[in-house]
Amino acid sequence: MGNEHRHLAAIMFTDMVGYTALTQQNEALALELLVEQQRMVRRLFPAHNGKEIKATGDGFFIEFSSALEAARCAIAIQKMLADRNAFAPLDRRFHIRIGLHLGDVVHRDGDVFGDGVNIASRIEPLADPGGISISEDIYRQIRNKIDAPIVSLGERELKNVELPVGIYKVVLHSEGEVPQSPTLPDKSRIAVLPLVNLSTDPQDEYFTDGMTEELIYTLSKICCLRVIAQTSVMRYKDARKSVAEIGRELKVGTVLEGSVRKAGNKLRITVQLIDVRSEEHLWSEKYDRELEDVFAIQSDIAHRVAEALQVELLAKEKSQIDKKATENLEAYQLYLKGRYFWNKWTAGGMKKGIEFFTQAITTDPNYALAYAGLADSHSGLGSSEALGLPPKEALQRAKKAAEKALELDETLAEAHTSLGLIQLHYEWNWANAKSELMRAIELNANHADAYHWYSHYWILLGQTNESLVASKRALELDPLDVEMIVHLAFHHFFARQYDLALEQCQKALEMDPSFFEAHLFLGWAYEQKAMYEEALAALQAARRIEDSPRTLVWMGRTYAMSGRRDEAMRMLNELDELSRRRYVSPYDMATILMSLGEKDQAFEWLDKAYEARTSWLVYLKVDPRFDSLRSDPRFMALLKKMGLY
């Protein structure tokens, strides 16, 4: 054909999130926002040598001669819209998705066709609202050439595309905000509420809570869904709130709720999928089955939820959803008991969890999830020195369990997360830690803990922007977890943003006035602002909740920094006395000695922290408490020995 020609091009597709739903609710506003979106976005195409092929309803089809220009244009668009939304009223905010691919295109009769166009159009829906998804072909052209991290999302099977395509995500700093459509959260953002225990035996509560967690776990395997973490949804256990209230608080579009009745080997499970806006049932079902059918029930619920939300499952997702973790019902129930106690996040709960996970493994030696639970429990005990336990032995056991879990099933995001945490806090292998945590996110984009520890990786390296993105993504997936909220304060503290740290601590205390770490970090931030009386009040409140060495350290430091040396020495003596009864971190000893001006002794304890692989030592590079030591050659030597410089 004389008017047809083929060439290589970078293709961009865009789409306005929630536009169809908004037109049904407020057509005039939808049209007004569409016109504004088109006007703003169109301005950037010529600046990056982009050629508009056509408008596609609420989006665009754009061609670029360069993959790098296409990527830079996409980033500029999302940054511009993020800035616009930051100052716009909630009901006038809008977000777009962008997909990019590099491939062959055919120009014919004023239009553009070809595999490159088809693939780009399939990649665009994989982007988060306000985000950018790219193919592996684009990634190869732009890596190390743009000022934004790029994260692999693994291979995806795309409709009408023969082979799986490697998909990547461009991580934008503006993605810290939870993106919403103008008036309605996306239905694919879903919360599984705690199932109600209707069993006559109250001891069956572990089974009901376990079923809730298992449904969250199963639905999380569907990449197109954003599933709220168990920590947040369990706050609604026994709560008398409407679906609409819960939807607003969790910022979800749909809710799955139901009940469980267990009597011997008989199960009755009822579930309903509810549209938050209308409170209408999108789907409901009642299962009267034998206990041995529990895995089939979980699988069927996941398939039916995806169908109701019009989510097309990929072959890999179907395989993961339908895969049985174990054939042994006794092992399964022991595993649920282990998770029930582990979720209490106390030393006693984790030790009890270890007992049940070990029993589950004894019953079924090939139960990968039980090994992952064992790894979680040991890493929880080892990484939380506030529990008064030396980290070395616990983390060695955690590593062994995580490696065994992955030997049995490489696709367990939880085991990769535990291994990443161990590499981060104990082995100090930064490259391996990053690799394991990124693999966990690739396997389960809904795994809040993976993002949580990934943000720690960026913190200890001093990369505060990347840390903030990961921290806020974790909080998006687990919005009511006070630990996640306080962790954001932790991030701001090491970024020396003390007012923001105070703000996050206050948010956490509004939710849980007895949360120890919120009071502790409140004291830390006040002390750095030289507000010593406020700091001491917060630290004393923390000490009334938990008699932890960290409160003594920070009270001693605050006394020292405010010129009250005698009180500081009293705290040091108390810390020394406490060390005779329980584990006290060498890092804590170094902290208080340094604040008293005892630099040589502080370095002696930092060396002990290095030998003991004390987890807190990984933050030495960014910890503001050690600023007075930074000019000492011994400080830089220690950082280099740890691979932090």
N, C-alpha and C positions, 0 to 999 in steps of 0.2 A: 504494500500500500504506500502510495507516494507521500501521504501526509502522516505517516507513522514513524516514530523513531524511539529507540530504547537507550537508556543510559543508567548509570549508578547515581542514586540520590538519597539524601537523608529526608525521611518523611516524618512529619509531626501531625498527630491528631489530638484535638482538645475536646473537652466535654464539660458542660456546666452541671455541677452536682445538685441533685434535688430539683431540677428545673420542672420536670413533668409534674411532680407532687405539688410544687408551688403553684403551677398554673391552675390546678384543680381547686386550690384553696383561695388563691388571690391572683387572678389572671392579670389584672392591671399592674400589680407590683412585679409579677414575674416578667412581664414584657418590658417594664421600665428598667429592671436590673439587667435583662438580656441586652438591651440597647447600650447600657453603660459598659457592660462587659465587653461587647464587640468594639466599642469606641476605644477603650483602654488598650485592649490586647492588640488591635490592628496597628496601633502606632509603633509597636516594637518589631513587627515583621521586617519592614524595609531596613531598619537599623542593623539587622543581622543578615541581610541579603536573602531574606525569605520571600518566596513567591506564593501568594494565596491562590490555591487551586479553586477552592470554593468554600462557602459557609455550609455547615452540615447541621441545620436547625439551630441548636444552642451551642455548637462548637465550630471548629475550623479544620480544614485539611490544607497543610502547608508543605511546600517543597523547599529544601535547601541543597546547595551544592557541596556543603561541608558538614560533617557530623559535629565538629566542634562549634560551628556557628549555630546549629540547631540546638545543641545543649545549652549554650550561653543564652540563647533567646528564651528557652524554656525556663531557665533559672531566673532570668530577668522578669519574665511574666509573673512567676509565682512570688517573687520578692515584692514586686509592685502591688500585687493583689493583697499580700499579707500586710503591707504598710497601709493600704486603703482600708482593710477590714479592722485594723487595730483601732481606728478612730471612728468607725461607722457604728450606728445603732445595731443591736443584735438582729432586728428583723430586716436589716438591709445589707447584711453580710452575704457574700456568695463565694464559692470556691470552685475551681476547675481541676480536672485531672488532665495530665499530659502524657502521651506515649510517643516514643521515638524509635525508629528502626532505619537501618541502612541496607538498601537492597536495590535490585533491578526494578525500574519502572518503565512503562510504555506510554508515550504521549500519542493520543489519537483523537482527532476531531475535537480539540479543545479540552479534552479530559485526560486523566491519568489513571492507568490501570497497572496490574501486575502483582506478583507475590509480595513485593516490598510494601505495597499499599495495604494488602490484606493483612499482613503480619502486624504492621503499625497500628491498624485499626483494632486488632485483637489485644495488643499490648496496653493500649490506653486505659481500658476498664480495670486493669490490674493495679493502677496507681491509686494511692490514697487520695482522698480529697485534699487539695492543696499540694499534691505531690507529683513526682515525675518518675515514670517507669521507662527503662530503656532495654533494648536487646543487647545480646553479647557483642554483635557487630558494632554497635555504637560504642559500647564500653571499651573495646579494643582501641578505638580511635581517640577517645577522650581521657582515658585514665592518666592521672598525674598532670592533666592539662587544665582542670577546672578547680576552682576554690570551693570544693564541697566534697565530703566523703561519699563513696559509692559502696553500697552493700549488696551482696549477691542474695537473690531470693530463690535460687535454684532453677532447675528446668521446669518449664510449664508446657502442657499439651494445649495447643490453641486450636480452636474450631477451624476446620477446613485447611489445616496446616499439617503436612504429613509427619514431620519429625518434631520432637520437643525443642523448644527454644529457650536458651539461657536468658533469664530475666534479672535485671539489676534495678536497684532503687537509688536515686540521687537524694542524699539526706540533706535537707535544707534546714537552716537554723530556725526558720519561722515555723517548722513543723512541731515545735514544742507546744503550740496551742492545739487543743483538741478541735479539729475542724468540724463544723456543723453546717448543714444546709440552712437557709435563712430562717425557717420557722420549725423545721421538723428533723429530728435525728434520723439518719439512714436506718432502714429496717434491718440491715445486715449487722448493725451494732446491737448485740443481744446480751441479756442477762438471764442466767439460769438461777431462779430463786431457790432457797433451801426447800427441798421437798419435805412435806409434813409427815411425821411418823404416826401412822394410825395403828401400829402394832400394839397388841395388848401388853407385851413385855417392853417396859421402858429401856431395857438394856439393848434393845435392837436399834437404838438411836444411832449407834456407830454405823449400822448398815444404811440407814436413810441418809445420813450426812455423806457417807461414802458414795452412795448412788448420785448425790448432787455433784460431788467432785468428779466422778467418773463421766457424767454427762458433760460437764464443762470440759474435761480432758478430751472427750471424743469430738465435741463440736469444734474445739480449738484446732483440730486437724484440717478443718476446711478453710483454705487460705482466704476466701472471699468474706468470711465472717470476722467480726471483731467481738470477741467474747470476754466479758468482764470476769476478772479473776475471782477465785473462791473467797479470798480474804474479805473482799468488799461485799459480795452477795450474802455472806453469812451474817452480816450485821442486820439483815432483815429476818433472821430466824425469830419466829414468834412475834414479829412486828405487825401491828395493825395499821397498815398503810395501803392505800389504793395503788393499783398498777400505774395510774397516771403520776402519783407522787413519786413512786420508785423510779419510773422512767425519767422524770425531770432530774432527780438527784443523781442518777447514774448516767444521764445523757444517752439513753438507749432508745431505739425505735421499736424493739420487740422484747417480750418477756416470756420465758418458759417457766411454768409453775406446775405443781402437781403434788401427789401424795404416794406413800408407800405403805402397804400393809403386808407384813411378813408373819406367817404362821407355819412353823416347821419348815417344810420344803415347798410351801405354797406362797406365791407372790401375787399381789394385786397392785398394779402401778397405773395411776391415771396421770395424764399430762395434758396441758393446754398451752398452745402458742398464741399469745395475745398481742395485738397491735396497740401500742401505747397510746397513740393519738385518739383512736376511736374506742378503745377497750373492747373491740370485737375479737372473737376467736378466729384465728387464721386456720387453725387445725387443732383437733383434740383426739385422744384415743385412750382406751382402757385396755390393759393387758392383764388377763388372768392366766398365769403360767406357772410352771414348775421353777424352782430356784435355779435349776441348771440352764434355764432359758434366759438368764439375766443378761448375758452378753449379746444375744440376738435382739433383746429388747432395746439395749443401748444403741446398737447398730441401726435398728429400724427407726428409732426416734431421730437419730442424726440424719438419716436419709429423708425422712418425712419433713423435718424442719427445713432442710435444703430445698426440697420440692416446694414447700409453702412459700419460701422466700425467693423462689425462682433463681436459685443458685445452681449452676451447672457443675456437677462434681467431676473432677478429673479422675482418670483411671487410678493414679497413685493415691488419691484421697479415698476413693472407694475401697481400695485394698487396705489402707490403714484403718479405716472405720470398721471394716468387717473382720479384721484380724483379732483373734482371741489372745489375750495376754497369757492365759493359762487355761488348761482343761480341768484343773483341780479346784472344785468349789471350796474345799476346806482351806486351801492356800489363799484363794481369793478373799475369803472372809477374814482370815488372819491379816492379809494385806490391808483391808479396809480398817481393821482395828488399829493397825500401825499408823495409817494416815490420820485417823481420828485423834490419836494422842500426839502425833507429830505436829498437827495443826494448832495445838495449844501453845506452841513456841515457848515452852519452859524447859529447864534442864530435866525436870521430872518427866514431862511429856515426851521429850526426845528419847530419854532412856527407856521409857515404856514402849515407845515406837520401835526402838531397836530390838526389844524382846520379841514383838509380834512380827516384825520383818524377818528376823532370824528364823522364827518358827515357820513362816510362810516359805522361806527358802529351803528349810529342812523337808517340808512337805512336798515342794516342787523345786528341785535344784535348778531348773531352767526358767524360772520366773524372773524375767529381766526387770520388770517394774519393782519387784520386791527388793532387788539389789539397788535399784535407783533410790528407793525409799531409805534403805540402809545408808547409802552414800549421803543423802540429804541430812539424815539424823546426825551422823558422825561429823559432817562438815559444819552443821549448825552448832554442835557442841564445841568444835575446834576453832571456828572462826569468831565465836562470841566469847572473848576472854572475860567479858563481864560476868559470865557464869562461874568464874573462878576455876577454870580448867586449863591446863597447859595444852597448847594447840597441837604439838607435834604428833602425839600418839593418835589422837582423834582424826587428824587429817590424813595420816597414813592409812588408817582403816577406811576412811572415806574414799581415798583414791583407789584402793584395791576393789571396793564394792562398785564404784563407778566404772572402772575398767571391765569388771566382770559383766556388768549390765550391758555395756556396749559390745562386748564380745558376743553376747546372746542376741542383742538387737541394737544395731548401729543407729537406728532412727529415733532413739529416745532423747528428746531435747533436754529432759530433766537431768539425765546422766552427763550429757555434754556440759550443762550448766554447772553441775557439781565439780566436774573435772576442770572447767575454766576457773572456778572459784579457788580450787586447790592450787592451780598453776599461778594464780594471781596473788593469793595471800600466803602461800607457804613455799612453793618452789621458785617463785619470782621469775618465771619464764614468761616474759611479757608477750612474745610472739605466739607461743602456744596458747596462752590464756585468751588472747584476742581470737585466735582461730577457733577454739572450742566454743566461745560465746557466740561468735558469728554463725557457727554451724548450728547451735541451739536455736537461734533466731530464724535461720533458714528453714529448719525443720518445723518450727512452731512459732509463727509470727505473733501468736497471742500469749506467749510465755513471758509474763511480766518480770519474773525473777531474772531471766536472761538479760533483758534490757537493764534491769537494776544493776547487775554486776558488770555489765558492759559499760555502764556509766562510771563505775568505780575504776575500770581500766583507764578511761580517759582522764578521770580526776587525778590519779596518781602521777600521770605523765604531764599534768598541767594544761591539758587541752580542755578548757572550760566550756567552749561552745559545743563541742562534740558531746561532752558529758551532759550538758543541759538538754540536748536533743534526746539522748537515751533516757535520762531521768524523767522527762516529761512523757515520753512514750510509755514508760513503766507505769506512771501515775494515771495515764489515760486508760490503761488496761486494768488498773487496780485503784480506782479513784477514792475509795473510802478506807484504804489501808493506811493507818496513821504512821506506820513505819515508812511507807513510801513518801508520805507527806513530809515527815521529818528528814528523810533522806535528801529531799530537795533543799532543806535547810543546811544539811551536811555539805551539799554541793556549793551552796552560796558561801558557806563559811570558808571553805578552802579557796574559793574565788575571791575572798576578801570582800564580799558583798553582805556586810553584817546586817544592814537594815532589812534586806530581803530574807536573810536567815531568821531574823526575829519574827518577821511576818509569817513565815511558814510554821514556826514553832507555835505561834499563837493559834493558827488554824488547827493544828493538831490537838492543842489543849482544849479548844472548843468542842472537839469531837470526843476526846478522852482526857479529862483533867488529871487522871492518875498515870498517864503514860510517862514512864521514867525518862526516856531519851529526849522527849520534848522539853522537859524541865532542864535536863543536862545541857542540851545544845543552846537553850535559851541563855543559860549561864555563860556558856562559851562565848556567845556573840556579845553579850553585855560586857564581859571582861575585855574583849578586844576593843570595845568602844570606850574603855576606861570608866564604865558605869558600874563601879565596884559594889555598891550596896545592892543594886538590882541583881547583879550577878550572884552575890552571896545568897540573896533571898531565893533565887531560882535553884541554886545548887543545894541549899538546905531542904527545899521542897523535894528535890530529887532524892536526897539521902533519906528522907522520911519514907519514901516509897521503896527504895532498894539500897541496901548498904553495900555499895560498889566501890572498889578502889578508885574508879574514875572520879567519883564525887570528892573523895579526899584529895586527889591530885589537883583538881580544879579549884577547890576551896583553898588549898595551900598556895597554889599559883596566884589566885586572886588576892589573898592576904599579902603575899610577897610583892606583887606588883603595886599594891596600894600602900606599901611601906610598913606593914604590920608583920615584921619578921618573926616575932615570938609566936604568933598564931600560926604562921606558916610552918615553923619548926615543929609545933605541936601536931599539925597534920602529917608531917613527914614521919614523926615518931609513931603516930597511929597507923600509918601505912606500913611501917616496918613491923609493927606488932601484928597487923593483919596478915602479912606475908608468912608468918609462922603457922597460920591456920589454913590458908588457901593460896592459890596461885595469884601472884601479882605480876603484871607485865613489866619487864625491864624498861619498856618504853615509858610507862607511867613514872617509874622511878627517875628516869632521865629528865622527864618533863618538869617535875617539881624541883629537882636539883639545879637544873638550868635556870629556873626562875629565881632561885636563891643565889645565883651568881657562882655556883660551884661547877664551873665549866669542865674541869678535868674529870670530876666524878660523873658528870652528865655523859661525857664521851665514853667513860668506862661502861656505863649502863647501856649506852647505845650499841657498843660492841657486843655486850651480852644479848641484847635484843637481836642483833644480827646472827649470833651463833644459835639462838633459840628459834630463829625464824618467826619472831613475833609479828603477828599480822599487821598491827598498827604501824610498824616501821615502813611499810610500803608507801605511806603518805608523807614521809619525811621531806620529800622535795617541795611539797606545797604547804606543809603545816606552818601557819604563821607563828605558832608558839616558839619555833626554833629559829626565828629570823636573826636573833642576836648571835647565833653560831655560824651563820652562813659565810662570814669572811674568814673563818678558821680553816686552814688547809685540810684538817681532819674531816670536816664536814663534806667537802667535795670528794675526798678520797672514799668516804663511805658510800656516797651516792654512786660513784663510778664502780665500786665493788658490787653494788646491787644492780648495775646496768641501767640506772636511771639518768645517767649522763654519758 
